[in-house]
Amino acid sequence: LAREFAQAEIAPRSHRWDRESIMDHSILDKLAELGFLGMMVPERYEGLALDTVTYLVALEEIAAVDASVAVAMSVHNSLPTQMILRYGSEAQRDRYLPAMARGELLGAFALSEPEAGSDAAAMMTQAVRDGDGWILDGTKAWVTSGNDAGVILAMARTDGPGDRPGERRGARGISAFIITPELPGFRVGKKENKLGLRASATVQLAFDQMRVPADRLLGQEGRGFVYAMESLDNGRLGVAAQAVGIARSALEHSTRYAAERRQFGKPIKEFEAIQFKLANMATRITAARALVYSAALAKDRGEPITQFSSMSKLFASETAMWVTTQAVQIFGGYGYMKEYPVEKLMRDAKLFQIYEGTSQIQRLVIAKEIFLPSS
């Protein structure tokens, strides 16, 4: 179903969306109608209650056609819905999850800030108790779907302003809040002009003395950063599956092109140099997919997946970047032209080495987990 939908509804418009840096929002409505925005939400909240592997299979198919659509689907399914499901009160679940599963409320995740990217715990956004609510002040950066989201999971400091300017207080004292765009003081900032995933809106969000009701605090005060990090274990599996989809698409385009393109009197697929490129591309993609699905199976069994998730994200994203670069090389001069599909795939692939934790951060997480049993 995901493959048929992507080919019929997304493929004909994908390159125009990339060129114009827009997305027809009706595509998300159609995804919602098919249940793709509530794949891992329990049936009692109107979701499909599917396992992680099934979700990632569908996500790979969408990403193979357009990663901009896939990233909106991934963030919504992997982060805000799962955070509310896992850490929210029953009232919060009843209030938000059914509408999110139906696609009436698109979800977003606001952790990073202009000066707090990889070092997300250095965030400056502050939440101060005020009577029966909170006052939030600060700016969030690189928020996927932030301009369209109806539910935003935002992290803010609730441990006071600190004693000294520039004092680094780390992860403790950060809480998670459920933000909706009608709150006074909420403002969507600039939309970023990106190298790839251009149809996906990435924006800044400004909280200017934004009053947030007390019942929007998610879980326990001061535990928000922990919730965010645990949720990113889920999110990174989605990132990895999308990277596999991009790489697979690059391989499929390259294989067809190698059969059609003739040089020196024969199709270039008959040259060993091209055959070896395609063989290496196929092998890396298969290995990446196997790693991603093994991690997903571990998650569905209830096992800890922090290390597994980071390995999947690291290997799949670097595979996507490598494979798409090889695809451009196979296409030669045409690979550099926007009339052909592989230059877009290469531009899209680059982000997967960066967002939801750079490749360097993934290596740090993996190394920490390696040493954890002996610490």
LOZA-964468 format. One line per field, with one value per residue (C-alpha): residue in three letters; x, y, z. Coordinates in steps of 0.2 Angstrom, whole numbers, plus 5000, padded with zeros to 4 digits. Layout:
// residues N
rest	[ALA;...];
xx	[X;...];
yy	[Y;...];
zz	[Z;...];
END
This chain:
// residues 375
rest	[LEU;ALA;ARG;GLU;PHE;ALA;GLN;ALA;GLU;ILE;ALA;PRO;ARG;SER;HIS;ARG;TRP;ASP;ARG;GLU;SER;ILE;MET;ASP;HIS;SER;ILE;LEU;ASP;LYS;LEU;ALA;GLU;LEU;GLY;PHE;LEU;GLY;MET;MET;VAL;PRO;GLU;ARG;TYR;GLU;GLY;LEU;ALA;LEU;ASP;THR;VAL;THR;TYR;LEU;VAL;ALA;LEU;GLU;GLU;ILE;ALA;ALA;VAL;ASP;ALA;SER;VAL;ALA;VAL;ALA;MET;SER;VAL;HIS;ASN;SER;LEU;PRO;THR;GLN;MET;ILE;LEU;ARG;TYR;GLY;SER;GLU;ALA;GLN;ARG;ASP;ARG;TYR;LEU;PRO;ALA;MET;ALA;ARG;GLY;GLU;LEU;LEU;GLY;ALA;PHE;ALA;LEU;SER;GLU;PRO;GLU;ALA;GLY;SER;ASP;ALA;ALA;ALA;MET;MET;THR;GLN;ALA;VAL;ARG;ASP;GLY;ASP;GLY;TRP;ILE;LEU;ASP;GLY;THR;LYS;ALA;TRP;VAL;THR;SER;GLY;ASN;ASP;ALA;GLY;VAL;ILE;LEU;ALA;MET;ALA;ARG;THR;ASP;GLY;PRO;GLY;ASP;ARG;PRO;GLY;GLU;ARG;ARG;GLY;ALA;ARG;GLY;ILE;SER;ALA;PHE;ILE;ILE;THR;PRO;GLU;LEU;PRO;GLY;PHE;ARG;VAL;GLY;LYS;LYS;GLU;ASN;LYS;LEU;GLY;LEU;ARG;ALA;SER;ALA;THR;VAL;GLN;LEU;ALA;PHE;ASP;GLN;MET;ARG;VAL;PRO;ALA;ASP;ARG;LEU;LEU;GLY;GLN;GLU;GLY;ARG;GLY;PHE;VAL;TYR;ALA;MET;GLU;SER;LEU;ASP;ASN;GLY;ARG;LEU;GLY;VAL;ALA;ALA;GLN;ALA;VAL;GLY;ILE;ALA;ARG;SER;ALA;LEU;GLU;HIS;SER;THR;ARG;TYR;ALA;ALA;GLU;ARG;ARG;GLN;PHE;GLY;LYS;PRO;ILE;LYS;GLU;PHE;GLU;ALA;ILE;GLN;PHE;LYS;LEU;ALA;ASN;MET;ALA;THR;ARG;ILE;THR;ALA;ALA;ARG;ALA;LEU;VAL;TYR;SER;ALA;ALA;LEU;ALA;LYS;ASP;ARG;GLY;GLU;PRO;ILE;THR;GLN;PHE;SER;SER;MET;SER;LYS;LEU;PHE;ALA;SER;GLU;THR;ALA;MET;TRP;VAL;THR;THR;GLN;ALA;VAL;GLN;ILE;PHE;GLY;GLY;TYR;GLY;TYR;MET;LYS;GLU;TYR;PRO;VAL;GLU;LYS;LEU;MET;ARG;ASP;ALA;LYS;LEU;PHE;GLN;ILE;TYR;GLU;GLY;THR;SER;GLN;ILE;GLN;ARG;LEU;VAL;ILE;ALA;LYS;GLU;ILE;PHE;LEU;PRO;SER;SER];
xx	[5000;5014;5023;5008;5003;5020;5021;5004;5002;5020;5031;5022;5025;5041;5053;5041;5040;5059;5061;5048;5052;5034;5023;5005;4998;4984;4997;4998;4979;4979;4993;4982;4966;4977;4982;5000;5000;4994;5004;5010;4996;4985;4968;4960;4967;4961;4978;4983;4993;5006;5024;5039;5045;5029;5030;5048;5044;5031;5042;5056;5044;5038;5057;5062;5050;5052;5061;5052;5036;5044;5052;5035;5028;5043;5044;5025;5025;5042;5043;5027;5015;5026;5031;5013;5009;5023;5025;5008;4994;4978;4969;4983;4982;4964;4965;4979;4982;4966;4967;4985;4982;4968;4980;4970;4984;5002;5016;5033;5047;5057;5073;5087;5091;5102;5116;5111;5112;5123;5124;5105;5107;5114;5097;5092;5073;5066;5049;5044;5030;5016;5000;4991;5003;5020;5028;5040;5053;5065;5068;5069;5078;5077;5059;5052;5034;5034;5024;5010;5010;4995;5005;5023;5033;5045;5059;5062;5072;5062;5076;5077;5089;5105;5117;5130;5129;5134;5133;5131;5119;5117;5102;5094;5080;5074;5055;5044;5028;5014;5013;4999;5000;4985;4994;4997;5016;5018;5026;5033;5050;5059;5058;5076;5082;5090;5101;5090;5073;5067;5049;5049;5047;5061;5057;5062;5049;5048;5041;5038;5031;5020;5008;5006;4993;4999;4991;5003;5018;5022;5026;5037;5045;5064;5063;5060;5078;5077;5061;5068;5083;5073;5061;5076;5080;5063;5066;5083;5076;5064;5079;5088;5074;5072;5091;5089;5074;5085;5099;5088;5080;5098;5103;5087;5089;5108;5104;5091;5103;5117;5107;5102;5117;5129;5148;5161;5148;5140;5129;5139;5132;5144;5160;5167;5170;5151;5147;5158;5150;5132;5138;5145;5130;5118;5128;5129;5110;5106;5117;5110;5092;5096;5103;5088;5076;5086;5085;5066;5063;5073;5062;5047;5053;5055;5074;5085;5090;5100;5116;5107;5097;5113;5122;5107;5106;5125;5127;5111;5114;5132;5127;5114;5127;5140;5127;5120;5137;5141;5125;5129;5146;5137;5126;5142;5138;5119;5120;5124;5109;5093;5083;5089;5084;5100;5107;5091;5094;5112;5106;5093;5104;5116;5104;5102;5120;5116;5098;5092;5111;5126;5136;5149;5136;5130;5148;5149;5133;5139;5156;5147;5136;5150;5159;5143;5143;5161;5158];
yy	[5000;5012;5008;5010;5027;5034;5030;5036;5051;5057;5053;5064;5080;5076;5086;5101;5102;5101;5115;5126;5121;5117;5102;5100;5097;5086;5073;5072;5071;5056;5048;5050;5043;5027;5026;5030;5044;5032;5016;5013;5021;5008;5005;5012;5029;5026;5020;5004;4997;4990;4984;4994;4983;4986;5004;5005;4995;5008;5022;5015;5014;5033;5038;5029;5041;5057;5059;5076;5067;5053;5064;5072;5055;5049;5063;5062;5044;5042;5057;5067;5052;5040;5053;5056;5038;5033;5047;5057;5056;5047;5064;5069;5053;5054;5073;5072;5054;5050;5067;5064;5046;5053;5066;5080;5086;5084;5082;5090;5089;5105;5101;5110;5128;5140;5138;5120;5108;5092;5099;5099;5100;5117;5124;5141;5141;5144;5139;5148;5143;5156;5153;5138;5138;5141;5155;5149;5160;5155;5150;5132;5129;5116;5110;5099;5103;5117;5128;5115;5106;5105;5097;5101;5092;5106;5105;5119;5122;5122;5123;5142;5155;5149;5158;5164;5170;5156;5143;5126;5115;5100;5089;5090;5102;5101;5097;5093;5102;5099;5115;5120;5135;5145;5148;5167;5171;5156;5162;5153;5160;5159;5144;5137;5137;5119;5109;5094;5089;5105;5101;5098;5114;5117;5132;5141;5143;5157;5157;5175;5175;5161;5155;5136;5128;5117;5101;5103;5097;5080;5067;5073;5090;5089;5073;5080;5078;5059;5057;5066;5055;5039;5044;5048;5029;5027;5042;5036;5019;5030;5040;5024;5017;5033;5032;5014;5020;5034;5022;5009;5022;5027;5009;5006;5022;5017;5000;5005;5019;5007;4996;5010;5021;5016;5020;5013;5003;4994;4997;5003;4989;4977;4987;4979;4996;4999;4981;4983;4999;4992;4976;4987;4998;4983;4975;4990;4993;4975;4976;4993;4986;4970;4981;4992;4978;4969;4984;4986;4967;4970;4985;4975;4962;4976;4975;4991;4998;5013;5006;4996;5012;5023;5009;5008;5027;5029;5014;5018;5037;5034;5021;5033;5046;5034;5025;5041;5048;5032;5034;5052;5045;5031;5044;5055;5072;5068;5064;5082;5088;5092;5084;5067;5060;5055;5073;5076;5059;5064;5081;5073;5059;5072;5077;5060;5061;5076;5077;5067;5066;5068;5053;5059;5059;5042;5036;5043;5035;5018;5020;5024;5009;4998;5003;5003;4985;4987;5005];
zz	[5000;5004;4988;4978;4986;4985;4966;4962;4973;4977;4963;4950;4961;4970;4959;4958;4977;4978;4965;4973;4992;4995;4999;4994;5012;5005;5003;5022;5023;5011;5022;5037;5028;5025;5043;5040;5054;5068;5064;5081;5091;5100;5093;5109;5103;5085;5079;5069;5083;5071;5076;5073;5058;5048;5052;5045;5030;5025;5029;5018;5003;5006;5007;4992;4982;4992;5009;5012;5014;5024;5037;5041;5043;5053;5066;5069;5072;5081;5093;5098;5097;5106;5119;5124;5123;5135;5147;5146;5158;5153;5150;5139;5129;5127;5122;5109;5102;5093;5083;5080;5074;5062;5056;5062;5072;5065;5078;5079;5091;5098;5106;5097;5099;5088;5101;5107;5093;5097;5115;5117;5136;5134;5129;5136;5134;5151;5159;5175;5186;5186;5196;5188;5173;5166;5156;5142;5134;5121;5103;5095;5079;5065;5069;5056;5052;5065;5054;5052;5068;5079;5094;5098;5111;5117;5130;5142;5158;5174;5186;5187;5178;5186;5197;5184;5166;5154;5168;5160;5170;5159;5157;5174;5176;5159;5157;5142;5137;5125;5115;5103;5091;5098;5114;5116;5113;5101;5084;5069;5064;5048;5036;5032;5014;5014;5003;5003;5009;5002;5002;5021;5031;5044;5055;5070;5084;5096;5113;5119;5137;5131;5144;5145;5156;5170;5162;5147;5157;5151;5164;5179;5180;5177;5167;5150;5143;5148;5139;5124;5123;5126;5112;5100;5101;5092;5080;5075;5068;5057;5051;5047;5037;5027;5023;5017;5006;4998;4995;4987;4976;4970;4966;4956;4946;4943;4938;4925;4918;4917;4906;4895;4894;4880;4879;4868;4859;4873;4888;4903;4914;4904;4911;4927;4935;4934;4940;4955;4960;4959;4968;4983;4983;4984;4998;5009;5007;5011;5027;5032;5030;5040;5054;5055;5055;5068;5079;5076;5081;5097;5101;5098;5110;5123;5123;5126;5109;5113;5105;5092;5086;5085;5075;5063;5061;5059;5046;5036;5034;5029;5017;5009;5007;5000;4988;4981;4978;4968;4959;4953;4947;4937;4929;4925;4919;4918;4937;4940;4931;4939;4925;4932;4949;4958;4962;4972;4981;4985;4992;5003;5009;5017;5031;5037;5044;5053;5061;5076;5081;5069;5064;5077;5091;5086;5088;5105;5110;5104;5112;5129;5127;5124;5140;5150;5157;5164;5172];
END
